[in-house]
Amino acid sequence: MSPDAALAASGVARPPASFAIEMRGGEPVYRLAAPSAEPETISARTGRSVGPAHAAEALAAAGGQGSVELVERDQWTVTQRYNRLRPFHKIIVGDAAGTELYVSEKTGELAQRTTRFERGWNWIGAVVHWIYVTPLRAQPDLWHDVVVWISGTACLGAMSGMVLGIWRLRLSRRYPHGTVTPYRGAARWHHLFGIAGGATLTTFIVSGWLSMNPNTWFNPRTPPPDWLSAYAGEGSSIGLDPSALRERAAADAKVLRFTRLGGRWLIQSLGSDSGAVTGADGAALSESEILRAAVRAVPAPTPPTVERLTAYDMYWYAVHGDRPLPVLRLRFDDEAATWLHIDPATGGILDRLDRSGRLDRWLFSALHRFDLPLLLEHPPVREALHWLLNGLAAVITLTGLIIGWRRLMKSKPRSVRRPA
C-alpha cells in the first residue's frame, strides 16, 4: 500500500513525529508515531495494524540465538523515552561480549542493546553519578527533586569548605614548624588538596546542579510542538504508489523515512550510507525553502539573520565529531533571541539555542565538561585535564570521608563498665 493509504489507515491527522517504512521480520511495515500518542505499526501489504511481537518473533529478529524474558522496566530501559515501547522482550544472546537486546513487544523494533563491558562501567559511572537507581529513576519528578536537593546541598558544602580552607591557609605568617596548614594527617592532605583542586571541584558541583535546570531557568533545546507543527506546514498527499518506493530506495536501504517541511513531503533512504533528502516529486531541498518554513515556525517580528557554518565555533561544536557540517544558523529577534541550527541536507532542526541556552552553554558545558575553544581543538589536552582535576577531586573526597568517619567515631558514646 502507498504511504498516503498508511497515513489514512493510522488516523493521524497532523504530520507524525516519525513516519517510515521498513521491515519487521519478513513483513514490510509502516511505523508512525504522533507527537503525543502511542506508536503504530501498520502492515504495508494489508493496511491492518500489526499486533504485538511475540517472544519467537523477537528472538528471530535478534538472530535466533539466546534466551528471552519479558521485562517492563529495568536498569537499562529505565528512562521515560522508552515508555511508549514497553514492555520489552529482553534477549540474552549468550555471546562472548555478554550482549543483551531489548525488542519492543508493542512494535517489534529493537530499542536497546548493551554489552557486559558497557553495563559494568555504567554501574560504577553513570548509575552512581546521576543516581540512576531504577525505582527512583522510574519516577522522573521525584528523581529530579532528589538530585537537585542533594547536589544543591553539595554546592553549599563545597563553597563553605573553600571559604574555610582559604581562611585557615597561612602563606606569610606560618604555623609552627613553618607549615601553611594547622592540620595533620588526613586533614592536612584534605586542606592542601582542597586548596589545589577545590575551586574546580566546586564548579563541577555547581554546574552539575545547574544541569538539572532548577526552577526551569533554562529553556529546552528542542523547539515547542507548535513550532514543529508550523515548520512541517500544511500539505497535500505524498503521491507515491508502492512501486515508486522501491525506486526511491538505495540498493542497501533499510528504511525509507518521510518528513514534511513547509507543506512538502521529503523522503530519505537510510542504510549503511544515508542518501540525500529529496521531495516526493524528486526535486532537491533548497535553503530558501528551509528559511521560509523556519520563518513560519518562529514567532519573530522580522526574518532571521542566516549564517552558513562550514566550521565549528563556540556554540556549534562536536566533542567526538558527531555533529554535521555545514549547518545553517538562523538568528531570530524574538523575545528569547532564538537561534536555530538546521541541517541543510535534510531540513532537520538540530538545535534550538536561545538566550538562556547560550548562558547554559558557559555555565554547564564550559565549567563541567571543559568545552572550551582551545581545549576542543586539542582533545588529548582536554582529556588529560579531566583526569588531573578529577584525580584531585577524588583525593579531596576520600580524605573528607576519612575525616568524617573519624569524627563520627569520636562522638559515638562508649559503654562504661560498672564495678562489680
N, C-alpha and C positions, 0 to 999 in steps of 0.2 A: 504494500500500500504506500501511498505518497506521504510526504511529511505533512501536507495540509490535512489529509484524512486522519493522520495520527493526532494532530492538534485538535481536530474536531471531536475525535473519539475521547480525548482526555478531558474535554470540557474546560480547559484552561483558557480564560478569556483574555488576560493580559499576556504580554510576552513572558515566557517562562524564564526562570533564573538560569536553568540549564536545559538544553534540548539537543539530543544526539541520537544517532543510530549506530548500533554496534552489535556484537554477538553475545548471546547468553547461551553458552554451550553450543549446540547446533542450530539455535533459533535466532534469526535476526530480530532485534527488538529496538523500539524507540524508548529512550529514557527521558522523562520530563520531570521537572521539579518547579512548581510555582514558588514565588518568593516566601510564602508563609503557609505551605501546605505539604502534605505527605508526598514523597516521590512516587511516580507512577512508571510502570514498565508495561508497554503495550506491544503485542506481537506485530511485527511488520508484515506477517502473512495473513493473519485473520482479523487484526484490529481489536482483538479482545485483550483485556487486562491479563497479564501473565501472573499466575499465583505465586505463592511463596516458594523459595528454593528449599528443597528438602536436603537432608544430610548427604544422600548419594550424589545429588547434583553438585553440592558444594565440594565434595571430595573429588569429583570428576574435574571440576574447574581448577582444582589445585594439583592436578596431575594424577589423581587416582591413588596416591600414597598417603599413609598416615591414619591416625585415629581422629574421630570427630566428637565434639561435645558442644552442647548449646549453652551459650552464655548471654546473659542480658547486659552485664557491665562488669569489666574487670579493670585491673591497673592500666592496661594499655588501650582501653577504649572508654576511659572514664569521662572525657570532656564532652561538653554538650554538643559539639559539632557532629558527634556520632548518633545523636538522639533519633534522627529521622530514619536511621538504618537499622536500629535494634529490632530484635535480638540478632546474635551472630552465631554462625557455625564456626567454632574455633577448631582449626585443623592442626594437629601436632604432626608435622611432616616426618620427624624421626631421622633427619639427615645429620651430618656431622656438625653443621652450624647451629643446630637446635632451632630451626625455623618454625614459626607458628604463624598461620594465616587466619584472617577473620573475614568470612564471607557473609554478607548481609542475608538473613533469611527473607527479609521483606523484598529485596530487589535482585538478589543473586550476584551482586557485584563485590569484588574484592575491596575491602575497606581499610585493611591494616595488615602490615607484615612486620614481624620482629624476629630478631635472632638472639641467641643466648648472650652473645657479646654485648649487643645493644641493651638488652634488659639488665644485665649486670651493672653496666656503667650508669644506667638511668636510676637504679636503686640507690646508688651512692652519690648520684649527682642531682638530676632534675627532681626526683621524688623528694629528696631531703630539702633541696634549695627552695622549691616552691610549695612545700608541704602538700605534695600530691598524694596524700593518703586517700585511698579510694572512697571510704564512707564520707569523708569531708569534702573531697573534690566533686563528688556527685551532687552536692548542694552548692551551686555556684555563688549564690549570695552570701551564704554562711562562710564559705571558703574565702571569699573576697574580704569580708569583715575580719576574719581571724588573721589573715596575712597582713591587712592594713594595721590592725592594732598591735600585732607582735612586732612588725617592722617599725611602726611608729615609736613603740617603747624602746626598741633597739636604737633608734635615732637619738633619743634623749640620753640613753646610756653612753653612746659613743661620744656625743658632744660634751657631756659633763666629764667624761674621762679625759678628753683632750684638754679641757679647761684645768682640771686638777693636775694633769701631767705637766702642763706648761708652768703652772703656779709653783709646783714643787721642784722644778728644774733650776739649778744654780750653775751658771757658766762662769761667773766672775767671783762672787763671794761663796766659795765652795763649802761643802760639808766637811767634817773631819775626815782625814786621810785623803783629802783632795778630790773626793768624788762629787759628781754633779747630781747624784740622786741620794736621798736618805734611806733607800730601801736596800734589802739584802735578799739573796736567794731568788726565788721565782718572781717576787715583787720587783726586784731590781731589773730583771730581764723584761718584765711586763712594762715597766716605766720606760726603759730605754727604747725597746722596740715599738712601744706605743707612740713615742715622740717621732721615731723614724717613719712609721707607717700608719700612724693613727689618722692623719688628715685624709689619706686616700681611703682608709677603711670607713671613715665617717661618710665620705662622698659616695662610696659603694652603697652603704646602707640607706642614706637619704635618697639617692637616685633610684635605688631599688624600691623604696617606699613610694616614690612618685610614679614608678612604672605601674602601680596598681590603680592609678588615677583616682586618688581620694577626692571625694566631693565633686567628681566629674569635672575637674579643672581643664582637661584636655578633650577635644572633640575626637570622635573616631576617625581612623584613617580611610574608612570606606565611605562613599557618598550615601546620603539618605535614600530610602526606597523611592521617594517621589522624583529625585534627581535621576536615578537609574531608569525609571519608567519614562521620563521625558527624554532621556538620552536615546532610549530604544525607539521611541516615537510610535505613532500610529501607522500601521502599514497594511498592505494587502496580502494576498496569499503568496506562498513561496513559489508555486507554479512549476514544480519539478515532478515529473512522473517517475515511477520506480526505476525504469531503465536508465534515466538520466543520472540517477545517484551513482551508479557504477562508473559512469563516465567521469564524474567529478572526483572519484576516489583515486588516490595514488596506488601504485602497484602493491605496496606493503601496508595499506591503510588498515588500521584497527577501528577507527572511529571517524564518522563524519559529524562535525559539530555545526549547529545552526545558531546564529545570533542575529539580533536585529539592531540596526543603528540608523537613527534618523528616519525610521519608517521603511528601510530597505533591509531585506534578508541577506545575510552573509553566510558563506559556507567555508569551512576549513577541513582539510583532510589531515588526520593525525595518525602517525605511525612512527617508525624509527626516526624519521625526519618529518617535522610538521610542514605541510605545504602552505602556500600563500593563501591569504583570505581573499576571496572574490565574491562578488554579488551573485545571487541566484541567476541573474541574467548574464553572468560571465564577465561583467565589467569589473575592473580593478577598483579597489578602495582608494579614495583620494583624501588628502589632508584637508582640503576645503570642505569636504563632506563631513569629516570629523569635527571641524570647527563649527559648522552650522548646528550639528547635533549638540555640541557642548554649550553653545550659546542658549539653546532652548532649555537645557537642563539646569544651568546655574542661574539663580535669580540675581543678576547684577545689572546695574544701570547702563553700562557700556560694554562693548565687545572686549574680550580679553587681549592682553599682550601675548604674542605667540613666540616662543623660542624653540628651536630645534637643537637638542643636545646631542652631540656626537661624542662627547667625553663626559666622564663622571665629574661631579662637583660636590660641594658641601652638603647639598640636600638630595641629590640623586647619585647614589654610590652603591657599590657592591663589595661586601667583605670577601665573598667567595666567588665573585664573578657571576652571580646568579640573577642579575638584573639586566634587561635587554638595553641595547643601544642600536640605533638612535631612539630617542623619545621626544615627544612634544610636551613642552611645559606651557600651560595656559595660565596666565596670571589674571585673576578677576579682581575688580574693585568693589566686590560686595562687602557687607559689613564685617565678615570674618577674614577678608583679604585671602580668599581661597586660591590655592594653586592646584591644578590637576596635571598629573603626569599620565600621558596616554601613549600606548604603543601604536605608532603609525602603520605598522604592518597588519595589525588585527583590529584596531579601533578600540581595544580593551582599555578601560580606565585602570591603571596600575596603582595609583596612589592619590589620595586627597590630602593635601597639606595646607592647613590654614594657619592663622597666626599662632594659635595655641600649639599646633603640631610642630611648627618650626621652633618654638620655645622648648618643647619636649625633646626635640632632636638634640639640643645642647644640654638640657638638664638630665636626660637619661642616656642617650646614645653616646654622647661625648664623655660624660663623667663615669658611667657604669661600664661601658664597653670600649672606651678609648677610640671611638670612631672619629678620629681627628685627621685632618688632611694629610699631614706629614706621615703619621703612623699608618694610614691606609695605603700610602704609596710604598711602604716598606713592611709587609706583613710579618717577616721574622722578628723585626724590632718590636712590633706591637705585641706579638705572642710572648716574646721574652719579658716584656714589661708586665704582662699579665701574670706570668709565672713568678716574677720577683715580688710584685705587690701582693699577690695572693699568698705567697710564702710568708711575707711579713705579717699579713692578717692572720695566718694560721698560728704563728708563734704568739701573737697577741691573744688570740682566743684560747690557746692551750694553757698559757701561763695564767690567764684570767680564771679559767676553770680550776686550776690548781689552788690559786689564792682563795677562791670562793669556797672550795671544798674544805680547805684547812680552817677557814673562818667558821664554817658550819660545825666542824668537829670540835673546835674550841668552845663554841657556845652551847654545845649539846650537854645537858645536865648529866653528871656522873652519879652512879649509885653510891651511897655511903654505907659502909659496913658499921653496924651497931655492935658494941661489945656484948659478949655473951653474959 
